[in-house]
Amino acid sequence: MIPNNINFRGIPIAKTKIAENNLTLYKLTSRDKEFTDRLYHSLNLPELYPGFNKLQYGIWDEVTHLGLSQTYEKNQNTMLITADNRPCGVLNYSAHSPKFNLNYVSTWPIKIGQKVPLAGKTLFMEFFRQFLNSDCRTIELCALKYAPFSAISKYLSLGFKPRGGDNFRELMRTDRESAAKTLQKLEQSINLSSVKDSNDYDLIQRLEI
């Protein structure tokens, strides 16, 4: 079964605690547009994480913007992760049987120079769960070679394999068997529990941006 968008505002779907951070995952929908617009315009990535060049910041900014803005497109699924009610990452994917397409994933600091520990892996943990609960067989993505934080090596560590590309991009893929093994490894360090009582919230009122 391929997940469908639900016409509500931000809906909590999972939570965990890592170190001193209480992490919560929300499903975003088209009704969160005002919130995601405000969130994107509040982010100053060079100020939050100094040290990259102009190209790297440009890629990071564009991926973050698209990850947040594609929430409104048909067949798009977007998850937002927060640390202590402060947004720190987004993951956007589309599901078209027989495959998932991972479109955009981005995390950012909530303190200058300090990314939230395991925020990205927590997003991927829920993403793999949703994939394995579907009838799709593979996940495909396009990794940008000049993105900050060594994107390709991170995807390799999550079980994705290169499928060719060009000077700027690497096409990568994983399957159900590999995703299940990666999920099992992630579960050894992240205790992610589903939120059973999932109310819809006005994220402008609920979260700090």
Z-matrix of the N, CA and C atoms (Angstrom, degrees):
N
C 1 1.465
C 2 1.525 1 109.10
N 3 1.334 2 117.60 1 129.56
C 4 1.458 3 122.75 2 179.15
C 5 1.513 4 108.90 3 -90.75
N 6 1.362 5 117.68 4 130.03
C 7 1.453 6 119.44 5 -178.44
C 8 1.521 7 112.07 6 -63.10
N 9 1.331 8 116.58 7 144.61
C 10 1.455 9 122.31 8 176.68
C 11 1.510 10 110.21 9 -110.93
N 12 1.329 11 116.87 10 151.59
C 13 1.456 12 120.22 11 174.27
C 14 1.519 13 109.85 12 -67.11
N 15 1.325 14 117.30 13 143.58
C 16 1.453 15 123.46 14 178.87
C 17 1.515 16 107.33 15 -111.62
N 18 1.316 17 116.67 16 135.55
C 19 1.458 18 120.18 17 -172.31
C 20 1.530 19 111.76 18 -84.40
N 21 1.309 20 116.60 19 63.07
C 22 1.449 21 122.73 20 173.16
C 23 1.522 22 108.79 21 -129.75
N 24 1.332 23 115.28 22 -179.57
C 25 1.456 24 119.87 23 174.21
C 26 1.526 25 108.93 24 -86.66
N 27 1.367 26 116.76 25 -163.97
C 28 1.453 27 120.09 26 -175.05
C 29 1.518 28 113.16 27 -53.42
N 30 1.325 29 116.39 28 126.05
C 31 1.457 30 122.03 29 -175.89
C 32 1.527 31 109.14 30 -119.21
N 33 1.329 32 119.25 31 119.00
C 34 1.471 33 120.37 32 177.07
C 35 1.524 34 110.45 33 -63.69
N 36 1.340 35 117.07 34 134.82
C 37 1.461 36 119.56 35 -179.83
C 38 1.519 37 113.05 36 -122.69
N 39 1.341 38 117.89 37 -22.77
C 40 1.463 39 119.58 38 -179.52
C 41 1.520 40 109.55 39 -162.89
N 42 1.329 41 116.17 40 160.39
C 43 1.459 42 120.38 41 179.21
C 44 1.517 43 110.34 42 -152.09
N 45 1.345 44 115.56 43 158.59
C 46 1.450 45 122.60 44 176.70
C 47 1.519 46 108.51 45 -159.60
N 48 1.315 47 116.42 46 170.88
C 49 1.463 48 121.38 47 173.33
C 50 1.512 49 107.87 48 -127.36
N 51 1.333 50 116.37 49 126.03
C 52 1.455 51 122.53 50 -179.90
C 53 1.517 52 107.52 51 -128.12
N 54 1.329 53 115.67 52 121.45
C 55 1.466 54 121.34 53 -173.67
C 56 1.524 55 107.73 54 55.37
N 57 1.321 56 117.42 55 -122.61
C 58 1.459 57 120.12 56 -179.28
C 59 1.524 58 112.59 57 -98.43
N 60 1.326 59 117.45 58 5.60
C 61 1.458 60 120.75 59 -174.61
C 62 1.531 61 112.04 60 -101.38
N 63 1.320 62 115.55 61 129.78
C 64 1.460 63 121.89 62 171.00
C 65 1.526 64 107.97 63 -91.66
N 66 1.332 65 116.13 64 110.87
C 67 1.461 66 121.53 65 -176.63
C 68 1.527 67 110.47 66 -99.24
N 69 1.329 68 115.91 67 136.66
C 70 1.458 69 121.63 68 176.27
C 71 1.518 70 109.22 69 -131.81
N 72 1.319 71 116.17 70 137.21
C 73 1.457 72 122.23 71 175.65
C 74 1.522 73 109.25 72 -103.28
N 75 1.329 74 115.54 73 134.85
C 76 1.463 75 122.01 74 177.75
C 77 1.520 76 109.67 75 -120.60
N 78 1.320 77 115.74 76 143.96
C 79 1.462 78 120.95 77 168.41
C 80 1.523 79 107.28 78 -88.64
N 81 1.330 80 117.70 79 123.97
C 82 1.455 81 122.28 80 177.43
C 83 1.524 82 110.35 81 -93.54
N 84 1.317 83 116.46 82 151.23
C 85 1.456 84 121.39 83 177.15
C 86 1.518 85 109.16 84 -135.66
N 87 1.329 86 115.50 85 -178.81
C 88 1.461 87 120.28 86 -177.68
C 89 1.526 88 112.36 87 -61.86
N 90 1.314 89 118.15 88 -21.13
C 91 1.463 90 120.53 89 -179.59
C 92 1.526 91 112.51 90 -78.19
N 93 1.327 92 116.81 91 -3.98
C 94 1.465 93 120.97 92 178.54
C 95 1.523 94 112.76 93 -95.30
N 96 1.320 95 118.05 94 13.93
C 97 1.464 96 120.54 95 -173.49
C 98 1.530 97 112.81 96 -58.80
N 99 1.321 98 117.54 97 -45.34
C 100 1.458 99 119.13 98 -179.61
C 101 1.523 100 110.85 99 -61.87
N 102 1.329 101 115.68 100 -39.75
C 103 1.467 102 119.65 101 178.98
C 104 1.521 103 111.05 102 -64.69
N 105 1.334 104 118.17 103 -48.99
C 106 1.465 105 119.80 104 -176.88
C 107 1.520 106 111.62 105 -66.30
N 108 1.327 107 117.40 106 -34.20
C 109 1.469 108 119.71 107 175.34
C 110 1.527 109 110.58 108 -62.69
N 111 1.320 110 116.31 109 -46.28
C 112 1.466 111 119.89 110 178.68
C 113 1.521 112 111.12 111 -63.07
N 114 1.324 113 116.27 112 -41.88
C 115 1.464 114 119.82 113 -179.38
C 116 1.521 115 110.68 114 -61.61
N 117 1.330 116 117.20 115 -49.54
C 118 1.465 117 120.07 116 -178.40
C 119 1.528 118 111.39 117 -58.48
N 120 1.319 119 117.32 118 -45.56
C 121 1.465 120 120.47 119 -177.25
C 122 1.526 121 112.44 120 -72.29
N 123 1.322 122 117.66 121 -12.97
C 124 1.468 123 120.46 122 177.40
C 125 1.527 124 112.47 123 -84.97
N 126 1.337 125 117.22 124 -14.48
C 127 1.466 126 121.10 125 -174.11
C 128 1.526 127 111.15 126 -86.73
N 129 1.326 128 115.35 127 128.51
C 130 1.461 129 121.89 128 172.71
C 131 1.528 130 106.32 129 -121.75
N 132 1.330 131 115.55 130 90.03
C 133 1.464 132 120.26 131 -171.32
C 134 1.521 133 113.56 132 -62.84
N 135 1.346 134 120.57 133 -41.76
C 136 1.469 135 119.01 134 177.51
C 137 1.523 136 112.70 135 -61.38
N 138 1.315 137 116.42 136 -33.07
C 139 1.462 138 119.69 137 178.93
C 140 1.527 139 110.82 138 -75.25
N 141 1.330 140 115.93 139 -38.63
C 142 1.462 141 120.33 140 -178.70
C 143 1.522 142 112.54 141 -71.40
N 144 1.346 143 116.69 142 -33.94
C 145 1.465 144 119.49 143 -176.31
C 146 1.522 145 109.61 144 -143.38
N 147 1.324 146 118.12 145 83.57
C 148 1.467 147 121.39 146 -179.13
C 149 1.528 148 112.01 147 -66.26
N 150 1.342 149 114.95 148 154.74
C 151 1.459 150 118.84 149 170.17
C 152 1.510 151 116.45 150 122.70
N 153 1.324 152 119.34 151 -10.16
C 154 1.454 153 121.20 152 179.40
C 155 1.522 154 110.85 153 -97.81
N 156 1.327 155 115.58 154 167.71
C 157 1.458 156 119.34 155 178.55
C 158 1.534 157 110.56 156 -91.62
N 159 1.324 158 115.80 157 175.15
C 160 1.465 159 121.48 158 -174.33
C 161 1.527 160 111.50 159 -60.48
N 162 1.334 161 117.60 160 -41.83
C 163 1.466 162 121.22 161 179.14
C 164 1.524 163 110.90 162 -61.52
N 165 1.321 164 116.87 163 -45.47
C 166 1.465 165 120.45 164 -178.53
C 167 1.526 166 111.84 165 -64.08
N 168 1.342 167 116.06 166 -41.78
C 169 1.465 168 118.10 167 176.63
C 170 1.526 169 111.01 168 -64.63
N 171 1.332 170 116.54 169 -37.68
C 172 1.458 171 120.01 170 178.92
C 173 1.517 172 112.15 171 -62.01
N 174 1.343 173 116.41 172 -42.65
C 175 1.468 174 120.91 173 178.05
C 176 1.526 175 110.38 174 -65.20
N 177 1.322 176 116.17 175 -47.23
C 178 1.468 177 121.28 176 -179.31
C 179 1.532 178 110.52 177 -58.92
N 180 1.318 179 116.54 178 -45.24
C 181 1.456 180 121.41 179 179.95
C 182 1.525 181 111.19 180 -63.17
N 183 1.330 182 117.44 181 -44.65
C 184 1.462 183 120.89 182 -177.55
C 185 1.523 184 111.63 183 -66.12
N 186 1.324 185 116.83 184 -43.08
C 187 1.465 186 120.43 185 178.85
C 188 1.534 187 110.48 186 -63.37
N 189 1.323 188 116.39 187 -41.38
C 190 1.470 189 120.46 188 178.39
C 191 1.522 190 110.49 189 -63.28
N 192 1.326 191 115.98 190 -46.08
C 193 1.467 192 120.71 191 -179.60
C 194 1.520 193 111.56 192 -60.81
N 195 1.318 194 117.02 193 -47.03
C 196 1.465 195 120.64 194 -178.41
C 197 1.525 196 110.92 195 -68.31
N 198 1.332 197 116.75 196 -38.52
C 199 1.458 198 119.11 197 177.78
C 200 1.514 199 112.86 198 -58.87
N 201 1.332 200 115.89 199 -38.37
C 202 1.455 201 120.47 200 179.55
C 203 1.524 202 112.39 201 -80.04
N 204 1.317 203 117.56 202 -38.95
C 205 1.466 204 120.43 203 -173.33
C 206 1.519 205 113.21 204 -80.10
N 207 1.340 206 118.93 205 -25.74
C 208 1.463 207 120.88 206 -178.43
C 209 1.529 208 112.69 207 -72.27
N 210 1.332 209 116.56 208 -3.33
C 211 1.456 210 121.50 209 176.21
C 212 1.521 211 111.69 210 -54.31
N 213 1.333 212 117.06 211 -29.38
C 214 1.463 213 121.13 212 -172.66
C 215 1.521 214 113.06 213 -88.43
N 216 1.322 215 117.63 214 -6.40
C 217 1.457 216 120.47 215 -176.93
C 218 1.530 217 111.03 216 -84.62
N 219 1.320 218 116.56 217 151.46
C 220 1.459 219 122.36 218 -179.29
C 221 1.526 220 110.87 219 -62.09
N 222 1.309 221 116.40 220 139.96
C 223 1.470 222 124.62 221 177.06
C 224 1.528 223 113.56 222 66.21
N 225 1.335 224 117.24 223 16.76
C 226 1.460 225 120.78 224 176.38
C 227 1.528 226 109.68 225 -97.00
N 228 1.306 227 116.17 226 142.11
C 229 1.460 228 122.75 227 176.98
C 230 1.518 229 107.77 228 -124.57
N 231 1.321 230 116.84 229 127.82
C 232 1.458 231 120.72 230 -175.07
C 233 1.517 232 110.34 231 -129.76
N 234 1.340 233 115.41 232 131.38
C 235 1.460 234 122.09 233 175.78
C 236 1.521 235 109.43 234 -115.14
N 237 1.302 236 116.05 235 134.37
C 238 1.458 237 123.17 236 175.17
C 239 1.519 238 108.07 237 -109.25
N 240 1.333 239 117.74 238 136.57
C 241 1.456 240 120.78 239 174.54
C 242 1.518 241 109.32 240 -111.70
N 243 1.330 242 115.89 241 139.12
C 244 1.457 243 121.58 242 178.45
C 245 1.516 244 109.97 243 -124.62
N 246 1.309 245 115.20 244 151.80
C 247 1.466 246 122.51 245 173.28
C 248 1.518 247 107.34 246 -119.88
N 249 1.319 248 116.20 247 113.74
C 250 1.465 249 120.82 248 -177.78
C 251 1.529 250 111.14 249 51.84
N 252 1.333 251 114.46 250 47.98
C 253 1.475 252 123.31 251 176.51
C 254 1.525 253 114.52 252 68.00
N 255 1.332 254 117.25 253 18.70
C 256 1.462 255 120.99 254 174.82
C 257 1.524 256 109.08 255 -118.80
N 258 1.324 257 119.14 256 121.26
C 259 1.467 258 121.43 257 -178.99
C 260 1.526 259 111.53 258 -57.88
N 261 1.331 260 115.75 259 137.09
C 262 1.468 261 119.81 260 179.62
C 263 1.523 262 112.85 261 -140.21
N 264 1.334 263 118.42 262 8.20
C 265 1.450 264 118.48 263 177.18
C 266 1.518 265 112.63 264 179.53
N 267 1.338 266 115.41 265 161.34
C 268 1.459 267 121.58 266 -179.79
C 269 1.518 268 109.01 267 -146.22
N 270 1.321 269 116.56 268 145.95
C 271 1.466 270 122.58 269 175.27
C 272 1.516 271 107.59 270 -137.05
N 273 1.334 272 116.25 271 128.15
C 274 1.463 273 122.50 272 -179.19
C 275 1.526 274 109.59 273 -122.80
N 276 1.337 275 115.22 274 133.14
C 277 1.463 276 118.86 275 177.52
C 278 1.517 277 110.01 276 -143.86
N 279 1.319 278 115.42 277 162.42
C 280 1.462 279 121.79 278 173.55
C 281 1.523 280 108.22 279 -125.54
N 282 1.316 281 115.15 280 149.04
C 283 1.463 282 120.51 281 -177.25
C 284 1.519 283 109.25 282 -122.27
N 285 1.311 284 115.59 283 116.01
C 286 1.457 285 122.33 284 177.80
C 287 1.525 286 106.43 285 -134.38
N 288 1.325 287 116.81 286 102.09
C 289 1.459 288 120.55 287 -176.42
C 290 1.526 289 110.19 288 -50.30
N 291 1.341 290 118.26 289 130.74
C 292 1.466 291 127.15 290 17.34
C 293 1.531 292 115.35 291 -100.73
N 294 1.338 293 119.38 292 25.19
C 295 1.461 294 117.94 293 -176.48
C 296 1.519 295 112.50 294 -143.44
N 297 1.328 296 114.49 295 157.58
C 298 1.457 297 123.48 296 167.10
C 299 1.520 298 107.39 297 -97.16
N 300 1.314 299 117.50 298 142.46
C 301 1.459 300 122.52 299 169.20
C 302 1.520 301 108.83 300 -112.11
N 303 1.323 302 116.22 301 117.17
C 304 1.462 303 120.25 302 172.97
C 305 1.521 304 106.26 303 -82.18
N 306 1.318 305 116.31 304 111.94
C 307 1.458 306 120.72 305 -173.23
C 308 1.521 307 112.99 306 -89.46
N 309 1.333 308 116.22 307 -51.71
C 310 1.466 309 120.33 308 -176.24
C 311 1.525 310 109.76 309 -147.03
N 312 1.316 311 115.47 310 138.74
C 313 1.459 312 120.54 311 171.55
C 314 1.523 313 107.79 312 -143.82
N 315 1.327 314 115.48 313 133.62
C 316 1.456 315 121.05 314 -178.48
C 317 1.518 316 109.36 315 -150.29
N 318 1.325 317 116.38 316 139.02
C 319 1.459 318 121.42 317 170.44
C 320 1.524 319 108.19 318 -125.79
N 321 1.328 320 115.87 319 156.98
C 322 1.462 321 120.29 320 -178.87
C 323 1.527 322 109.04 321 -147.53
N 324 1.334 323 117.47 322 159.49
C 325 1.468 324 120.62 323 -178.17
C 326 1.526 325 112.16 324 -73.12
N 327 1.323 326 114.70 325 155.31
C 328 1.464 327 119.73 326 167.99
C 329 1.532 328 109.92 327 -107.10
N 330 1.351 329 115.40 328 -7.92
C 331 1.455 330 122.01 329 171.45
C 332 1.527 331 107.26 330 -129.92
N 333 1.306 332 117.74 331 145.71
C 334 1.460 333 121.38 332 -175.20
C 335 1.527 334 110.76 333 -57.02
N 336 1.339 335 115.25 334 123.41
C 337 1.454 336 121.91 335 176.00
C 338 1.511 337 115.54 336 76.94
N 339 1.329 338 118.64 337 4.37
C 340 1.466 339 120.81 338 -176.59
C 341 1.527 340 110.41 339 -129.25
N 342 1.340 341 116.37 340 104.39
C 343 1.452 342 119.56 341 174.26
C 344 1.530 343 109.41 342 -74.69
N 345 1.298 344 116.90 343 152.37
C 346 1.466 345 121.75 344 -178.77
C 347 1.524 346 109.06 345 -72.33
N 348 1.340 347 118.43 346 122.95
C 349 1.468 348 120.74 347 -177.73
C 350 1.530 349 112.66 348 -55.87
N 351 1.325 350 115.62 349 129.13
C 352 1.471 351 124.50 350 173.51
C 353 1.536 352 114.25 351 65.74
N 354 1.322 353 117.81 352 14.85
C 355 1.464 354 119.00 353 178.97
C 356 1.530 355 110.76 354 -61.96
N 357 1.328 356 116.85 355 -46.02
C 358 1.454 357 120.06 356 179.38
C 359 1.511 358 112.72 357 -63.81
N 360 1.324 359 117.38 358 -42.79
C 361 1.462 360 120.55 359 179.92
C 362 1.522 361 111.48 360 -67.29
N 363 1.334 362 116.99 361 -31.63
C 364 1.461 363 119.46 362 176.39
C 365 1.528 364 110.49 363 -66.94
N 366 1.331 365 117.27 364 -41.31
C 367 1.465 366 120.37 365 174.23
C 368 1.530 367 110.75 366 -58.63
N 369 1.326 368 116.51 367 -45.83
C 370 1.459 369 119.99 368 -179.03
C 371 1.519 370 111.68 369 -66.63
N 372 1.309 371 117.43 370 -33.33
C 373 1.459 372 120.47 371 178.84
C 374 1.532 373 110.56 372 -60.14
N 375 1.328 374 116.78 373 -48.76
C 376 1.464 375 120.18 374 178.17
C 377 1.524 376 110.85 375 -67.77
N 378 1.330 377 117.16 376 -36.83
C 379 1.457 378 121.25 377 177.65
C 380 1.531 379 110.90 378 -60.29
N 381 1.318 380 117.60 379 -46.31
C 382 1.463 381 120.92 380 178.24
C 383 1.530 382 110.82 381 -64.17
N 384 1.318 383 117.71 382 -37.39
C 385 1.463 384 120.10 383 177.12
C 386 1.523 385 110.61 384 -60.96
N 387 1.322 386 116.90 385 -44.93
C 388 1.456 387 119.72 386 -179.73
C 389 1.521 388 111.35 387 -66.03
N 390 1.316 389 117.05 388 -37.95
C 391 1.459 390 121.23 389 176.42
C 392 1.529 391 110.86 390 -61.99
N 393 1.333 392 116.97 391 -47.62
C 394 1.463 393 120.56 392 -177.03
C 395 1.526 394 112.31 393 -70.23
N 396 1.329 395 116.82 394 -20.63
C 397 1.465 396 120.51 395 175.74
C 398 1.526 397 112.52 396 -86.58
N 399 1.324 398 117.13 397 -0.64
C 400 1.462 399 121.98 398 177.98
C 401 1.533 400 109.15 399 -99.98
N 402 1.332 401 115.79 400 -179.65
C 403 1.464 402 119.38 401 175.72
C 404 1.526 403 111.83 402 -99.90
N 405 1.336 404 116.95 403 11.56
C 406 1.468 405 120.89 404 179.65
C 407 1.525 406 110.70 405 -77.65
N 408 1.321 407 115.55 406 155.00
C 409 1.468 408 120.68 407 -172.65
C 410 1.524 409 113.99 408 -107.58
N 411 1.330 410 117.55 409 -25.67
C 412 1.465 411 119.85 410 -177.66
C 413 1.524 412 110.74 411 -138.97
N 414 1.341 413 114.60 412 161.32
C 415 1.464 414 122.32 413 170.27
C 416 1.520 415 106.79 414 -120.41
N 417 1.321 416 116.93 415 132.94
C 418 1.453 417 121.37 416 176.82
C 419 1.528 418 109.60 417 -121.55
N 420 1.328 419 115.32 418 150.14
C 421 1.462 420 120.83 419 177.45
C 422 1.513 421 109.42 420 -151.79
N 423 1.316 422 114.69 421 166.12
C 424 1.456 423 122.12 422 176.90
C 425 1.522 424 107.50 423 -121.88
N 426 1.331 425 117.43 424 108.72
C 427 1.466 426 122.25 425 -177.72
C 428 1.525 427 109.75 426 -90.40
N 429 1.327 428 115.35 427 132.25
C 430 1.461 429 120.92 428 179.58
C 431 1.522 430 110.08 429 -86.79
N 432 1.322 431 116.24 430 124.69
C 433 1.463 432 120.98 431 -172.12
C 434 1.518 433 113.68 432 -69.77
N 435 1.330 434 117.87 433 -25.92
C 436 1.452 435 119.67 434 -176.94
C 437 1.525 436 112.58 435 -105.77
N 438 1.315 437 115.88 436 15.27
C 439 1.462 438 119.67 437 177.37
C 440 1.529 439 109.80 438 -71.71
N 441 1.338 440 117.41 439 153.79
C 442 1.465 441 119.44 440 176.57
C 443 1.516 442 111.41 441 -69.12
N 444 1.323 443 115.56 442 162.68
C 445 1.463 444 123.38 443 175.28
C 446 1.533 445 114.20 444 69.11
N 447 1.338 446 117.79 445 22.29
C 448 1.468 447 121.64 446 173.15
C 449 1.524 448 112.21 447 51.13
N 450 1.327 449 115.61 448 63.28
C 451 1.467 450 120.95 449 -174.48
C 452 1.525 451 113.22 450 -55.86
N 453 1.332 452 117.58 451 -43.98
C 454 1.463 453 120.12 452 -175.53
C 455 1.523 454 111.20 453 -62.46
N 456 1.328 455 117.71 454 -44.17
C 457 1.461 456 120.05 455 179.82
C 458 1.528 457 111.64 456 -64.31
N 459 1.331 458 116.79 457 -33.59
C 460 1.470 459 119.88 458 177.37
C 461 1.524 460 110.45 459 -66.96
N 462 1.331 461 117.20 460 -42.30
C 463 1.464 462 119.82 461 178.46
C 464 1.530 463 111.11 462 -66.25
N 465 1.320 464 117.41 463 -37.53
C 466 1.461 465 120.24 464 176.18
C 467 1.528 466 110.70 465 -59.53
N 468 1.327 467 116.32 466 -40.97
C 469 1.469 468 120.10 467 -179.78
C 470 1.525 469 112.01 468 -68.07
N 471 1.343 470 116.41 469 -19.19
C 472 1.464 471 120.72 470 178.15
C 473 1.528 472 112.21 471 -96.47
N 474 1.320 473 116.65 472 11.51
C 475 1.458 474 120.48 473 172.90
C 476 1.512 475 115.79 474 94.85
N 477 1.322 476 118.96 475 3.52
C 478 1.459 477 121.02 476 178.07
C 479 1.532 478 110.31 477 -80.27
N 480 1.327 479 116.14 478 145.83
C 481 1.457 480 122.31 479 -179.80
C 482 1.524 481 110.55 480 -116.78
N 483 1.347 482 117.70 481 141.74
C 484 1.472 483 120.49 482 178.47
C 485 1.525 484 111.61 483 -64.69
N 486 1.349 485 115.38 484 144.15
C 487 1.461 486 121.33 485 179.95
C 488 1.520 487 111.72 486 -128.38
N 489 1.352 488 116.87 487 17.28
C 490 1.463 489 120.28 488 -177.36
C 491 1.510 490 110.78 489 103.28
N 492 1.302 491 116.25 490 171.61
C 493 1.462 492 120.12 491 -178.62
C 494 1.507 493 110.78 492 170.01
N 495 1.334 494 116.50 493 -151.44
C 496 1.452 495 121.11 494 179.27
C 497 1.528 496 108.93 495 -138.84
N 498 1.317 497 117.21 496 -160.11
C 499 1.466 498 120.17 497 -176.37
C 500 1.524 499 113.34 498 -68.75
N 501 1.319 500 117.15 499 -16.31
C 502 1.464 501 120.22 500 -174.02
C 503 1.524 502 113.97 501 -116.26
N 504 1.339 503 116.46 502 -23.14
C 505 1.454 504 119.93 503 -173.40
C 506 1.518 505 111.07 504 -133.73
N 507 1.326 506 115.47 505 151.74
C 508 1.461 507 122.23 506 173.63
C 509 1.524 508 107.81 507 -125.80
N 510 1.336 509 116.48 508 119.76
C 511 1.449 510 120.38 509 175.55
C 512 1.523 511 108.65 510 -77.94
N 513 1.324 512 117.09 511 135.80
C 514 1.461 513 120.78 512 -175.85
C 515 1.532 514 109.39 513 -138.05
N 516 1.343 515 114.21 514 155.69
C 517 1.468 516 119.18 515 -176.49
C 518 1.522 517 110.05 516 -148.64
N 519 1.327 518 115.06 517 149.99
C 520 1.457 519 121.15 518 169.60
C 521 1.519 520 107.84 519 -137.88
N 522 1.344 521 116.40 520 164.51
C 523 1.463 522 119.89 521 -179.02
C 524 1.527 523 110.02 522 -123.58
N 525 1.302 524 116.94 523 -177.03
C 526 1.459 525 121.46 524 -174.64
C 527 1.529 526 111.81 525 -63.72
N 528 1.321 527 117.28 526 -41.72
C 529 1.464 528 120.14 527 -179.06
C 530 1.526 529 110.93 528 -62.87
N 531 1.314 530 116.59 529 -46.52
C 532 1.460 531 120.35 530 -179.92
C 533 1.529 532 111.29 531 -67.09
N 534 1.342 533 117.06 532 -40.86
C 535 1.464 534 120.49 533 179.00
C 536 1.522 535 111.15 534 -62.48
N 537 1.327 536 116.52 535 -38.53
C 538 1.467 537 120.23 536 179.08
C 539 1.526 538 110.81 537 -65.20
N 540 1.332 539 117.20 538 -39.75
C 541 1.468 540 120.69 539 178.59
C 542 1.525 541 110.74 540 -66.84
N 543 1.340 542 116.57 541 -41.87
C 544 1.466 543 120.20 542 178.63
C 545 1.524 544 110.72 543 -64.68
N 546 1.313 545 116.64 544 -42.64
C 547 1.460 546 120.34 545 178.56
C 548 1.523 547 110.81 546 -59.99
N 549 1.318 548 116.38 547 -41.49
C 550 1.462 549 120.29 548 179.08
C 551 1.529 550 110.89 549 -61.47
N 552 1.326 551 117.40 550 -39.98
C 553 1.464 552 120.96 551 177.51
C 554 1.529 553 111.16 552 -66.14
N 555 1.329 554 116.69 553 -43.00
C 556 1.465 555 120.27 554 179.67
C 557 1.522 556 111.01 555 -62.48
N 558 1.316 557 116.77 556 -35.97
C 559 1.464 558 120.89 557 -179.20
C 560 1.521 559 112.74 558 -66.15
N 561 1.324 560 116.79 559 -17.00
C 562 1.461 561 120.14 560 177.86
C 563 1.529 562 112.32 561 -73.97
N 564 1.344 563 116.78 562 -23.02
C 565 1.463 564 119.82 563 -178.49
C 566 1.523 565 113.44 564 -118.71
N 567 1.330 566 117.60 565 -11.65
C 568 1.467 567 121.25 566 -178.53
C 569 1.530 568 108.97 567 -128.06
N 570 1.306 569 115.99 568 120.11
C 571 1.463 570 121.17 569 177.86
C 572 1.523 571 108.63 570 -98.24
N 573 1.318 572 115.70 571 84.48
C 574 1.462 573 121.99 572 -174.18
C 575 1.528 574 109.70 573 -95.45
N 576 1.320 575 116.75 574 117.92
C 577 1.469 576 120.81 575 -178.62
C 578 1.521 577 109.89 576 -108.81
N 579 1.324 578 116.01 577 141.84
C 580 1.456 579 121.27 578 177.99
C 581 1.521 580 110.16 579 -72.33
N 582 1.323 581 115.50 580 146.97
C 583 1.459 582 121.27 581 175.47
C 584 1.524 583 107.48 582 -90.81
N 585 1.330 584 116.59 583 114.84
C 586 1.463 585 120.46 584 -174.31
C 587 1.528 586 112.15 585 -81.21
N 588 1.325 587 117.48 586 -36.19
C 589 1.460 588 121.26 587 -179.11
C 590 1.526 589 108.52 588 -97.74
N 591 1.322 590 116.55 589 80.48
C 592 1.463 591 121.21 590 -171.87
C 593 1.522 592 111.40 591 -92.22
N 594 1.320 593 116.16 592 92.60
C 595 1.453 594 121.39 593 172.59
C 596 1.525 595 109.44 594 -83.27
N 597 1.338 596 116.33 595 159.89
C 598 1.460 597 119.70 596 175.03
C 599 1.524 598 108.80 597 -96.51
N 600 1.332 599 116.00 598 138.25
C 601 1.460 600 121.57 599 -173.49
C 602 1.520 601 111.29 600 -124.63
N 603 1.322 602 114.33 601 150.58
C 604 1.456 603 121.00 602 168.39
C 605 1.531 604 106.26 603 -80.62
N 606 1.323 605 116.59 604 105.10
C 607 1.470 606 120.18 605 -172.80
C 608 1.520 607 112.30 606 -69.40
N 609 1.328 608 117.91 607 -21.96
C 610 1.462 609 120.16 608 176.12
C 611 1.530 610 109.46 609 -63.10
N 612 1.321 611 115.97 610 -38.05
C 613 1.458 612 120.41 611 179.14
C 614 1.521 613 112.34 612 -82.35
N 615 1.326 614 117.55 613 -28.53
C 616 1.464 615 121.39 614 -171.45
C 617 1.528 616 113.39 615 -87.31
N 618 1.346 617 117.08 616 -34.43
C 619 1.460 618 121.23 617 -171.07
C 620 1.520 619 111.47 618 -112.16
N 621 1.344 620 114.76 619 159.96
C 622 1.462 621 121.81 620 178.10
C 623 1.521 622 109.42 621 -99.53
N 624 1.334 623 116.34 622 126.59
C 625 1.468 624 119.41 623 175.78
C 626 1.525 625 108.76 624 -135.51
